Amino acid sequence: AQTVTQSQPEMSVQEAETVTLSCTYDTSESNYYLFWYKQPPSRQMILVIRQEAYKQQNATENRFSVNFQKAAKSFSLKISDSQLGDTAMYFCAFMKRYAGGTSYGKLTFGQGTILTVHP
Amino acid sequence: GAVVSQHPSWVICKSGTSVKIECRSLDFQATTMFWYRQFPKQSLMLMATSNEGSKATYEQGVEKDKFLINHASLTLSTLTVTSAHPEDSSFYICSAPTTGSYEQYFGPGTRLTVT
């Protein structure tokens, strides 16, 4: 079984600054995906970024980037130029990747980090 | 992207009654759907995996007789909370992966309040 740990229950950052959210995971699988999801006050889950474990290059999506350290089983999210709309709860998540590239979509979530961006 | 809807978005029911929550994939077929439960400021806890045309698979500790799941078509899964009690009050979220993809789409959630 997989476990995902987010050790920062709450964080805050000033608008336009950079913040990094931490995530570690434990698995015996070699083939998997890692994700960061955002849950704003509306509670709609939004995919922020994903990383395939077999790719060494860190994923980047505009202001969001990850630092994926496979050996250390670490997957942190960096948010640059923070905006007020980034205020949300952020979840790190793990998904096993099955043969053929398909996945049954079963996600294991971390505890979440509440991020508040201050003006 | 694909869209998943949930109905109702908020429901209040009396203790002892049953309530049904629907999860629909609007523009794709979903052979599998997932049901999560979330308490305020906490993570999503997977309750069960809903499989079209077959029985749902429940996570350890989830009462299958209390949380009835039916996946009768490729676009609809329902969660029925039977004999609801105040401790069942929570936020219920469904999600569905598209076939052969890592991508998973979440419904907007249903807030259940049992009085």
Interface residues (C-beta under 8 A of the other chain):
Chain A: Y33 S42 R43 Q44 M45 L47 R50 M89 F91 M95 R97 G100 G101 T102 S103 Y104 G105 K106 L107 T108 F109 G110 Q111 G112 I114
Chain B: T32 F34 Q38 K41 Q42 S43 L44 L46 T49 F91 I93 S95 A96 P97 T99 G100 S101 Y102 E103 Q104 F106 P108 G109
